[in-house]
């Protein structure tokens, strides 16, 4: 028997009409919806398109999938999307690493008398200049970085000496500056930057976009009272950093960290992703305008908002008191320990929630909300809120410690 036309319960925005047509004809559902919008605009005076859609809602029968089958299909879609996002993220970071390794020396191949020869491209300067500045016996507990263009890497070591390695490059549009000699580039650097170090604070500013300033800071391993980092064009990576009050804002670039600790961390990426692995921070506030957020570790309070991206959270402790997650145009994936006594509220369509907590009691599973309590026999000590508009929410028990991706090795 041939397949029948039915309204989809999986791929639907209103009634599943175009999702069903897509399954029946093999045409992408998004394309069918775009065609309908165009037809609806053209026939807006007569309203034929809307009348036809309403008639289709009544004539075409719904799919006879059970709720379990619908949830299973949503789960598979969520896992496929998560794998795609992970692969895309890994490829992106690998590409960045390759570009960093190759940007000093560029080689091209040309054909000469039937033989291939390899020659370095002629460019000034052939190798971007690098200098290392050393500050011995430092006592500063505050760090402030403001850089217009350039990547920043922060590491720590068991030494009271602070080291700053600076690598200079020039924006492609700044053709005049690209012809500078190494001494002229350093003169430009010193005239366009500000460095101040005293007993309390280390401050570095590079506000000119034409001069790309890649900075590698090696800090003494101590608890810092405050760190403020602002980058306009560039990515940030830091490891093993202990900060009581951390504030990070990146306009165009990614933020990656491992084993960070402290009391408060506020992180914002306007056009990039945030990845924090194996963290131990009391209060976390993270926000992206266009990018995903990935967070794992031990926390007390968490606030995350990915306006146009996904959220992945792996909570490793059962002492957290509040978790608030919002991904208006993305998915949310949550892993929590089975010993966490929490009241949870998830805002989305019931059929778009994949829920797998063995010790949880569901109080409400209406069309637009899902309310549960994990370990209902004990007193709840925390709240969990997750909100999406059209995406999927997946909640599972934390079975093993999250593995950091290859790019953080």
C-alpha positions in Angstrom: 0.0 0.0 0.0 1.4 3.5 -0.9 2.0 6.1 1.7 -0.8 8.3 2.7 -0.9 12.1 3.1 -1.2 12.9 6.8 -0.4 15.9 9.0 3.0 15.6 10.7 3.3 15.6 14.5 7.0 16.0 14.4 7.7 18.7 11.8 5.0 21.2 12.4 4.7 24.9 13.2 0.9 25.1 13.5 -1.0 22.0 12.3 1.7 20.0 10.6 0.2 20.4 7.1 3.5 21.3 5.3 5.4 18.8 7.4 3.1 16.1 6.1 3.3 17.4 2.5 7.1 17.2 2.9 7.0 13.6 4.0 4.6 12.7 1.2 6.3 14.5 -1.7 9.9 14.6 -0.5 10.1 18.4 -0.9 11.7 20.3 2.0 9.0 21.6 4.4 10.8 25.0 4.7 10.5 25.5 1.0 6.8 24.7 1.0 6.2 27.2 3.8 8.1 29.9 1.9 6.0 29.2 -1.2 2.8 29.5 1.0 3.9 32.8 2.4 4.5 34.2 -1.1 1.1 33.0 -2.3 -0.6 34.3 0.8 1.0 37.8 0.2 -0.1 37.8 -3.4 -3.7 36.7 -2.6 -4.0 38.7 0.6 -7.2 40.5 -0.6 -9.1 37.3 -1.4 -7.5 35.2 1.4 -7.5 32.1 -0.8 -4.3 30.8 0.7 -5.5 31.0 4.3 -8.8 29.4 3.4 -7.0 26.5 1.6 -4.8 26.0 4.7 -7.8 25.8 7.0 -9.5 23.4 4.7 -6.4 21.2 4.7 -6.4 21.2 8.5 -9.8 19.6 8.5 -9.4 17.3 5.5 -5.9 15.9 6.0 -5.9 13.5 9.0 -3.2 13.7 11.6 -0.4 11.2 11.8 -1.1 8.2 14.0 2.2 8.2 15.8 2.0 7.6 19.5 3.4 10.2 22.0 6.4 7.9 22.6 7.2 7.7 18.9 6.9 11.5 18.6 9.3 12.0 21.5 11.7 9.4 20.1 11.8 11.2 16.7 12.4 14.6 18.5 15.2 12.9 20.5 16.9 11.7 17.4 16.6 15.1 15.8 18.1 16.7 18.9 21.0 14.3 18.9 21.7 14.8 15.2 21.7 18.5 15.7 24.0 18.3 18.7 26.4 16.1 16.7 26.3 18.6 13.8 27.0 21.5 16.1 29.8 19.7 17.8 31.5 18.8 14.5 31.0 22.3 13.1 32.5 23.8 16.3 35.5 21.4 16.2 36.1 22.2 12.5 35.9 25.9 13.2 38.5 25.8 16.0 40.8 23.5 14.0 40.6 26.0 11.1 41.5 28.9 13.5 44.5 26.9 14.8 45.6 26.1 11.2 45.4 29.8 10.2 47.4 30.8 13.2 50.2 28.3 12.3 50.3 29.4 8.7 49.8 33.1 8.8 53.5 33.9 9.2 54.7 32.1 6.1 52.7 31.9 3.0 53.9 29.7 0.1 52.5 29.5 -3.4 53.3 27.2 -6.3 53.8 28.4 -9.9 54.6 26.5 -13.1 57.9 27.3 -14.8 59.0 25.5 -18.0 56.8 22.5 -17.1 58.3 22.2 -13.5 56.6 23.0 -10.3 58.6 25.3 -8.0 57.7 26.5 -4.5 58.6 30.0 -3.5 57.6 32.2 -0.6 55.3 35.1 -1.4 57.1 38.4 -1.2 55.4 40.5 1.5 56.6 43.1 4.0 57.4 42.0 6.7 58.0 38.4 5.9 57.7 37.4 9.5 55.6 39.4 12.0 57.7 40.7 14.9 57.5 39.1 18.4 58.7 40.4 21.7 58.4 39.2 25.3 58.2 41.5 28.3 59.0 40.2 31.7 58.0 41.7 35.1 59.6 40.1 38.1 58.3 39.8 41.7 54.8 41.1 40.8 52.1 41.4 43.5 49.2 42.7 41.4 45.8 41.0 41.9 43.8 42.9 39.3 44.1 42.5 35.5 42.6 44.8 32.9 42.9 44.1 29.1 41.3 46.2 26.4 42.3 45.2 22.8 40.7 46.3 19.6 42.2 43.6 17.3 44.0 40.5 18.4 43.7 37.2 20.2 44.5 36.8 23.9 45.7 33.7 25.6 46.1 33.5 29.4 48.0 30.8 31.3 49.4 30.5 34.8 52.6 29.1 36.3 54.2 28.6 39.7 56.3 31.7 39.6 56.0 35.3 40.8 57.1 36.6 37.4 54.5 37.9 35.0 55.3 37.5 31.3 53.6 39.1 28.3 54.4 37.9 24.8 53.3 40.2 22.0 53.0 39.3 18.4 52.3 42.1 15.9 50.4 41.9 12.7 48.7 44.5 10.5 45.2 44.7 9.2 45.0 43.8 5.4 43.3 47.2 4.6 46.2 49.1 6.2 48.5 48.8 3.1 50.8 51.7 4.2 51.4 50.2 7.6 52.1 46.8 6.1 55.2 48.2 4.5 56.7 49.3 7.8 59.9 47.7 8.9 60.1 45.9 12.2 61.4 48.9 14.1 58.6 51.1 12.7 56.0 48.5 13.7 57.3 48.5 17.3 57.3 52.3 17.3 53.7 52.2 16.2 52.9 49.7 18.9 54.4 51.7 21.7 52.8 54.9 20.5 49.3 53.3 20.1 49.2 51.2 23.3 49.2 51.8 27.0 50.8 49.5 29.6 50.7 50.2 33.4 51.8 47.8 36.2 51.9 48.6 39.9 51.5 46.7 43.1 47.7 46.4 42.7 46.9 46.2 38.9 48.2 45.2 35.5 46.6 47.2 32.7 47.2 46.9 28.9 45.3 48.7 26.2 45.6 48.6 22.4 42.8 50.6 20.8 43.8 50.8 17.2 42.2 48.3 14.9 44.8 48.5 12.1 47.5 47.0 14.4 46.7 43.4 15.4 48.1 42.7 18.8 48.2 39.0 19.8 48.9 38.7 23.5 50.0 35.7 25.5 49.9 36.4 29.3 51.6 34.0 31.7 50.4 35.0 35.2 51.6 33.9 38.6 49.3 31.2 40.0 47.3 33.1 42.6 43.7 34.2 43.4 43.0 37.4 41.6 40.5 39.9 42.9 39.3 41.2 39.6 39.9 40.6 35.9 38.3 42.7 33.1 38.8 41.7 29.5 37.3 43.5 26.5 38.1 42.4 22.9 36.6 44.0 19.8 38.0 41.6 17.1 39.7 38.5 18.5 39.2 35.4 20.6 40.1 34.7 24.2 41.4 31.5 25.7 42.4 31.0 29.4 43.2 28.0 31.6 43.6 27.4 35.3 42.6 31.0 36.3 41.3 31.7 39.8 39.3 35.0 40.0 36.9 36.4 42.5 35.2 38.7 40.1 35.7 38.2 36.4 34.1 40.2 33.5 34.7 39.2 29.9 33.2 40.8 26.8 34.1 39.9 23.2 32.4 41.5 20.2 33.7 39.3 17.4 35.3 36.1 18.5 35.1 33.0 20.7 35.7 32.5 24.4 37.2 29.2 25.6 38.4 28.3 29.1 39.3 25.2 31.2 39.4 24.8 34.9 38.4 28.3 35.8 37.4 29.0 39.4 36.1 31.9 41.5 33.1 33.6 42.9 31.5 35.5 40.0 32.0 35.3 36.2 30.1 37.5 33.7 30.8 36.5 30.1 29.3 38.0 26.9 30.0 37.2 23.3 28.1 39.2 20.7 29.2 37.2 17.7 30.9 34.0 18.9 30.7 31.0 21.1 31.4 30.5 24.8 32.9 27.3 26.0 33.8 26.7 29.7 35.0 23.3 30.7 35.6 21.8 34.1 34.8 25.1 35.9 34.3 25.7 39.6 32.6 29.0 39.9 29.9 30.1 42.4 27.9 32.4 40.2 27.9 32.4 36.4 26.2 34.8 34.0 26.7 34.1 30.3 25.1 35.6 27.2 25.6 35.3 23.4 23.8 37.2 20.6 24.9 34.8 17.8 26.6 31.6 19.1 26.3 28.6 21.4 27.1 28.3 25.1 28.7 25.2 26.5 29.3 24.9 30.2 30.4 22.1 32.5 31.5 22.0 36.1 30.4 22.9 39.6 28.3 26.0 40.3 25.8 27.6 42.7 23.8 29.9 40.4 23.7 29.9 36.6 22.1 32.3 34.2 22.6 31.7 30.5 20.9 33.3 27.5 21.8 32.3 23.9 19.6 34.5 21.7 20.5 32.7 18.5 22.2 29.6 19.6 22.1 26.4 21.6 22.9 25.8 25.3 24.7 22.7 26.6 25.0 22.4 30.4 26.6 19.6 32.4 26.1 20.3 36.1 28.5 18.1 38.2 27.4 19.1 41.7 24.1 18.8 43.6 24.6 22.0 45.7 23.4 24.4 43.0 20.5 26.6 44.0 19.3 28.2 40.8 19.7 27.6 37.1 18.0 29.8 34.5 18.4 29.0 30.8 17.0 30.7 27.8 17.6 29.8 24.1 14.8 31.6 22.1 15.9 30.3 18.7 17.9 27.2 19.7 17.9 24.0 21.7 18.8 23.3 25.4 20.5 20.2 26.5 20.9 19.6 30.3 22.7 17.0 32.3 22.2 17.0 36.1 23.3 14.6 38.9 20.6 12.2 40.2 21.2 13.4 43.8 20.2 17.0 43.0 16.9 17.9 44.7 15.4 20.4 42.3 12.1 21.7 41.1 12.1 22.2 37.4 10.0 24.2 34.9 10.5 23.9 31.2 8.7 26.1 28.8 8.0 24.6 25.3 5.7 22.2 23.6 5.4 18.9 25.5 6.2 17.0 22.4 9.6 18.8 22.1 10.8 17.8 25.5 13.0 14.7 25.9 12.9 13.9 29.6 14.9 11.0 31.2 15.2 11.4 35.0 14.5 8.2 36.8 13.8 9.8 40.2 11.6 12.6 39.0 7.9 13.2 39.5 6.0 15.1 36.8 3.4 17.5 38.2 2.3 19.2 34.9 2.8 18.2 31.3 0.4 20.6 29.6 0.8 21.9 26.0 3.2 24.8 26.8 4.9 23.9 30.1 6.4 20.9 31.9 6.9 20.9 35.7 8.7 18.2 37.7 10.5 17.5 40.9 13.6 15.3 41.2 13.7 13.3 44.5 10.2 14.4 45.4 10.4 12.6 48.7 13.1 15.0 49.9 13.0 18.8 50.3 13.9 20.7 47.2 16.8 23.0 47.5 17.1 24.4 44.0 15.1 25.6 41.0 15.7 24.9 37.3 14.1 26.9 34.5 14.6 26.3 30.8 12.8 28.2 28.1 12.8 27.9 24.3 10.4 29.1 21.6 10.6 26.5 18.8 13.5 24.4 19.9 13.9 21.2 21.9 14.7 20.7 25.5 16.6 17.5 26.6 17.1 16.7 30.3 19.1 13.6 31.3 21.1 12.4 34.3 24.8 13.0 34.4 26.4 9.6 33.8 30.0 10.5 33.4 32.3 13.5 33.5 32.1 15.5 30.3 35.1 15.1 28.0 36.8 18.3 26.8 36.9 18.7 23.0 40.1 18.2 21.1 40.6 21.9 20.6 41.2 22.5 24.3 44.0 19.9 24.6 
